[in-house]
Amino acid sequence: MIVMMICHYDDTNSSGGLDKQARLLSRTLRAAGEDVVMLASTRKWSRAGWVMDEGVRVRYFWTFNTPQIAGRHLPAALLWAAQLFVWIAWNRAAIDVLHCHQIRIHAFAAALARKLFTIPSILKSATGGAGADIITIGSHKYFGGSGRRFVIRHTDTFIATTQTVIDDLETYGVPSEKIALIPNGLELAPLSVGKGSEYRSGRALFLGRLGPDKNTPALADAAAQVAGEGQLQVDFYGRGREQALLEETIERNGNKAVSYRGWTSDPTPVLLDYGYLLLASNAEGLSNSMIEAMSQGVVPVATRVSGCVDHITEGKTGFFFDGVNREALVTALEKIKTISENEWAELSANVSRYARERFDIGMISAAYRTLYARLLAGAKA
């Protein structure tokens, strides 16, 4: 049995791309014949217990706050981790591998289970750069450097989605032989033609979680200076904490070529109307939005953060914002405004081909199954 653990999984604790990845991978593995169980948290007492999520068994454990956050919220995280460990201990004979999505408090439960019960464990690092998981887990909000060293010592494999994450893991003491590079994967919709290049090449969008780290109000402010005159339309799709501020920013600027379009559960039809995806994030792991967009020929324009720097080659598979200040955002938007239809069409073909060769969930699932088999063989040796 493959037991996955994730802090955020339901609508009380959703983290957007992270839980989307966990859901898709668990379902794909289940469809391939693997026995998969997901252990997750909820802040709804009525939801605690077992549910079926498209063929995958999910066990929700109640906690009074999100267990992803430590510091003064550490008691809630510890409550969740304790419940995880008790469940693991009770079911240890049936567990083949523990697989943690993101390195947070549940990493300690997995490491302790590895030490006491010799259950192989995998930790997937979700973010690189300044907000890297391996940095967070060693902070005073958890158990400091000694806690991080305990997790490293008692983890079999760390999953990095990008080279930046590999660099972070090695910097903080993870041996290279314990690191595997497996990118995020998605169910890539069939490549569609969409609107013509004349239409799409003059349209850009943001698509994703509207959190403070995404800098969408600043992006909207910069877009209001550049967009319009029939040359560039910039639209925002998503929901989250910054939605009200984003809408206020757009309304204040009064540029009709910049708009908020709400949230969509099915991005593919939306992507086919646009030529560029705008990501002005402070940090990323490997953005689901970017993978989805690239697979449909939407050219990314992103900050130089983990995941983006790994897969964007300036002028070939996208462009970069050189910062998140107004000048840097405006400069990049002005640049794409000058790109011709033919140039955009070539870029679009490049990014679509690049994504489809690397990010199909079937390939990613096969990589994990190979890793599980190797860990199981080692455990039985």
RARAJO-V853201 format. One record per residue. RES is the residue in three letters. SS is DSSP state (a for helix, b for strand, c for the rest). PSI is psi in whole degrees, -180 to 180 (999 if undefined). OMEGA is omega in whole degrees, 0 to 359 (999 if undefined). Layout:
res & ss & psi & omega
RES & SS & PSI & OMEGA
RES & SS & PSI & OMEGA
This chain:
res & ss & psi & omega
MET & c & 130 & 175
ILE & b & 119 & 180
VAL & b & 115 & 178
MET & b & 147 & 178
MET & b & 136 & 181
ILE & b & 137 & 179
CYS & c & -52 & 186
HIS & c & 126 & 178
TYR & c & -29 & 181
ASP & c & -177 & 187
ASP & c & -9 & 174
THR & c & -18 & 187
ASN & c & 19 & 188
SER & c & 139 & 176
SER & c & 15 & 176
GLY & c & -111 & 187
GLY & a & -34 & 184
LEU & a & -51 & 181
ASP & a & -28 & 175
LYS & a & -44 & 178
GLN & a & -44 & 181
ALA & a & -44 & 179
ARG & a & -50 & 185
LEU & a & -43 & 180
LEU & a & -44 & 181
SER & a & -42 & 180
ARG & a & -39 & 180
THR & a & -41 & 176
LEU & a & -40 & 179
ARG & a & -42 & 179
ALA & a & -27 & 179
ALA & c & 1 & 175
GLY & c & 0 & 179
GLU & c & 145 & 174
ASP & c & 109 & 187
VAL & b & 134 & 174
VAL & b & 138 & 178
MET & b & 127 & 174
LEU & b & 124 & 187
ALA & b & 176 & 180
SER & b & 158 & 172
THR & b & 149 & 174
ARG & c & 5 & 176
LYS & c & 113 & 182
TRP & a & -37 & 182
SER & a & -19 & 183
ARG & a & -17 & 181
ALA & c & 134 & 182
GLY & b & -164 & 184
TRP & b & 141 & 170
VAL & b & 163 & 173
MET & b & 130 & 180
ASP & b & 91 & 181
GLU & c & 51 & 176
GLY & c & -11 & 180
VAL & b & 129 & 176
ARG & b & 129 & 180
VAL & b & 127 & 176
ARG & b & 111 & 177
TYR & b & 131 & 174
PHE & b & 131 & 182
TRP & b & 142 & 168
THR & c & 155 & 190
PHE & c & -7 & 174
ASN & c & 166 & 181
THR & c & 128 & 183
PRO & c & -1 & 177
GLN & c & -26 & 186
ILE & c & 133 & 179
ALA & c & -139 & 182
GLY & a & -128 & 181
ARG & a & -14 & 177
HIS & a & 7 & 183
LEU & a & -36 & 178
PRO & a & -40 & 178
ALA & a & -41 & 179
ALA & a & -42 & 180
LEU & a & -37 & 177
LEU & a & -45 & 180
TRP & a & -46 & 181
ALA & a & -39 & 179
ALA & a & -42 & 178
GLN & a & -41 & 177
LEU & a & -48 & 185
PHE & a & -41 & 178
VAL & a & -43 & 179
TRP & a & -44 & 179
ILE & a & -45 & 181
ALA & a & -43 & 181
TRP & a & -34 & 185
ASN & c & 16 & 190
ARG & a & -31 & 182
ALA & a & -24 & 183
ALA & a & -8 & 186
ILE & c & 127 & 177
ASP & c & -45 & 183
VAL & b & 140 & 169
LEU & b & 131 & 186
HIS & b & 107 & 181
CYS & b & 129 & 171
HIS & b & 116 & 185
GLN & c & 146 & 181
ILE & c & 95 & 178
ARG & c & -149 & 187
ILE & a & -32 & 181
HIS & a & -17 & 175
ALA & a & -34 & 178
PHE & a & -38 & 177
ALA & a & -42 & 179
ALA & a & -41 & 180
ALA & a & -40 & 179
LEU & a & -39 & 177
ALA & a & -35 & 177
ARG & a & -42 & 182
LYS & a & -44 & 187
LEU & a & -36 & 187
PHE & a & 1 & 180
THR & c & 33 & 176
ILE & c & 122 & 179
PRO & b & 143 & 183
SER & b & 147 & 179
ILE & b & 133 & 174
LEU & b & 124 & 177
LYS & b & 121 & 177
SER & b & 121 & 188
ALA & c & -24 & 188
THR & c & 147 & 176
GLY & c & 178 & 179
GLY & a & -150 & 185
ALA & a & -30 & 180
GLY & a & 23 & 185
ALA & c & 141 & 179
ASP & a & -41 & 185
ILE & a & -25 & 174
ILE & a & -47 & 182
THR & a & -44 & 185
ILE & c & -18 & 178
GLY & c & 9 & 182
SER & c & 168 & 179
HIS & c & -17 & 179
LYS & c & -23 & 175
TYR & c & -112 & 183
PHE & c & 24 & 174
GLY & a & -164 & 183
GLY & a & -35 & 180
SER & a & -37 & 177
GLY & a & -42 & 178
ARG & a & -43 & 180
ARG & a & -36 & 177
PHE & a & -45 & 179
VAL & a & -44 & 180
ILE & a & -44 & 183
ARG & a & -35 & 187
HIS & c & 33 & 173
THR & c & 135 & 181
ASP & c & -45 & 185
THR & b & 133 & 172
PHE & b & 129 & 178
ILE & b & 124 & 174
ALA & b & 134 & 178
THR & c & -15 & 182
THR & c & 166 & 177
GLN & a & -34 & 177
THR & a & -42 & 178
VAL & a & -40 & 176
ILE & a & -47 & 180
ASP & a & -42 & 179
ASP & a & -45 & 181
LEU & a & -45 & 181
GLU & a & -38 & 179
THR & a & -36 & 183
TYR & c & 23 & 166
GLY & c & 6 & 178
VAL & c & 122 & 179
PRO & c & 142 & 183
SER & a & -32 & 181
GLU & a & -12 & 177
LYS & a & 4 & 185
ILE & b & 134 & 174
ALA & b & 136 & 179
LEU & b & 109 & 176
ILE & c & 112 & 182
PRO & c & 169 & 171
ASN & c & 155 & 177
GLY & c & 159 & 178
LEU & b & 158 & 168
GLU & c & 102 & 186
LEU & c & 118 & 178
ALA & c & 151 & 177
PRO & c & 141 & 180
LEU & c & 124 & 180
SER & c & 154 & 183
VAL & c & -42 & 182
GLY & c & -165 & 177
LYS & c & 164 & 181
GLY & c & 165 & 183
SER & a & -30 & 179
GLU & a & -39 & 181
TYR & a & -51 & 188
ARG & a & -34 & 186
SER & c & -14 & 179
GLY & c & 18 & 184
ARG & b & 135 & 180
ALA & b & 153 & 179
LEU & b & 156 & 162
PHE & b & 138 & 181
LEU & b & 113 & 179
GLY & b & -163 & 181
ARG & b & 132 & 181
LEU & c & 73 & 179
GLY & c & 164 & 181
PRO & a & -32 & 182
ASP & a & -10 & 182
LYS & a & -14 & 175
ASN & c & 37 & 182
THR & a & -37 & 177
PRO & a & -41 & 178
ALA & a & -39 & 178
LEU & a & -42 & 178
ALA & a & -38 & 178
ASP & a & -46 & 179
ALA & a & -40 & 180
ALA & a & -35 & 180
ALA & a & -27 & 179
GLN & a & -28 & 189
VAL & a & -39 & 189
ALA & c & 159 & 176
GLY & b & -172 & 180
GLU & c & 27 & 178
GLY & c & 9 & 184
GLN & c & -29 & 181
LEU & b & 127 & 173
GLN & b & 133 & 180
VAL & b & 121 & 182
ASP & b & 149 & 181
PHE & b & 130 & 177
TYR & b & 133 & 177
GLY & b & -179 & 175
ARG & b & 158 & 182
GLY & c & -171 & 188
ARG & c & -28 & 185
GLU & c & 6 & 185
GLN & a & -47 & 182
ALA & a & -43 & 179
LEU & a & -40 & 177
LEU & a & -48 & 181
GLU & a & -38 & 177
GLU & a & -42 & 180
THR & a & -45 & 180
ILE & a & -44 & 181
GLU & a & -41 & 181
ARG & a & -40 & 181
ASN & a & -31 & 174
GLY & c & 21 & 178
ASN & c & 115 & 184
LYS & c & -11 & 178
ALA & c & 2 & 176
VAL & b & 126 & 184
SER & b & 158 & 172
TYR & b & 127 & 187
ARG & c & 9 & 178
GLY & c & -161 & 183
TRP & c & 145 & 177
THR & c & 137 & 178
SER & c & -14 & 180
ASP & c & 95 & 187
PRO & a & -23 & 189
THR & a & -51 & 179
PRO & a & -34 & 178
VAL & a & -46 & 183
LEU & a & -32 & 183
LEU & c & -9 & 178
ASP & c & 2 & 187
TYR & c & 157 & 180
GLY & c & -24 & 184
TYR & b & 143 & 172
LEU & b & 130 & 182
LEU & b & 121 & 179
LEU & b & 102 & 180
ALA & c & 48 & 188
SER & c & 151 & 171
ASN & c & -30 & 181
ALA & c & 151 & 175
GLU & c & 164 & 165
GLY & c & -93 & 168
LEU & c & 106 & 192
SER & c & 124 & 173
ASN & a & -41 & 180
SER & a & -40 & 181
MET & a & -43 & 179
ILE & a & -47 & 180
GLU & a & -44 & 181
ALA & a & -48 & 181
MET & a & -38 & 181
SER & a & -24 & 178
GLN & c & 18 & 175
GLY & c & 16 & 177
VAL & c & 125 & 188
VAL & b & 125 & 181
PRO & b & 142 & 170
VAL & b & 113 & 192
ALA & b & 164 & 173
THR & b & 163 & 183
ARG & c & 71 & 180
VAL & c & 170 & 181
SER & c & 140 & 181
GLY & c & -48 & 179
CYS & a & -46 & 180
VAL & a & -23 & 180
ASP & a & -28 & 191
HIS & a & 1 & 175
ILE & c & 122 & 170
THR & c & 117 & 185
GLU & b & 125 & 177
GLY & c & -6 & 180
LYS & c & -47 & 178
THR & c & 27 & 177
GLY & b & -169 & 181
PHE & b & 167 & 181
PHE & b & 144 & 161
PHE & b & 132 & 180
ASP & c & 15 & 178
GLY & c & -177 & 179
VAL & c & 12 & 174
ASN & c & 164 & 186
ARG & a & -44 & 182
GLU & a & -44 & 181
ALA & a & -41 & 180
LEU & a & -44 & 179
VAL & a & -42 & 181
THR & a & -46 & 180
ALA & a & -39 & 179
LEU & a & -39 & 176
GLU & a & -36 & 182
LYS & a & -49 & 182
ILE & a & -23 & 178
LYS & a & -26 & 183
THR & c & -5 & 184
ILE & c & 132 & 183
SER & c & 166 & 177
GLU & a & -46 & 182
ASN & a & -40 & 177
GLU & a & -42 & 179
TRP & a & -42 & 181
ALA & a & -38 & 178
GLU & a & -44 & 177
LEU & a & -42 & 181
SER & a & -44 & 178
ALA & a & -40 & 179
ASN & a & -49 & 186
VAL & a & -36 & 178
SER & a & -47 & 179
ARG & a & -43 & 181
TYR & a & -48 & 183
ALA & a & -42 & 185
ARG & a & -21 & 177
GLU & a & -13 & 190
ARG & a & -27 & 196
PHE & c & 15 & 178
ASP & b & 133 & 185
ILE & a & -28 & 177
GLY & a & -43 & 178
MET & a & -40 & 181
ILE & a & -42 & 177
SER & a & -42 & 179
ALA & a & -37 & 179
ALA & a & -41 & 178
TYR & a & -40 & 180
ARG & a & -36 & 176
THR & a & -42 & 179
LEU & a & -45 & 178
TYR & a & -46 & 182
ALA & a & -40 & 180
ARG & a & -42 & 179
LEU & a & -40 & 180
LEU & a & -40 & 179
ALA & a & -39 & 179
GLY & a & -37 & 180
ALA & a & -31 & 182
LYS & a & -14 & 184
ALA & c & 999 & 999
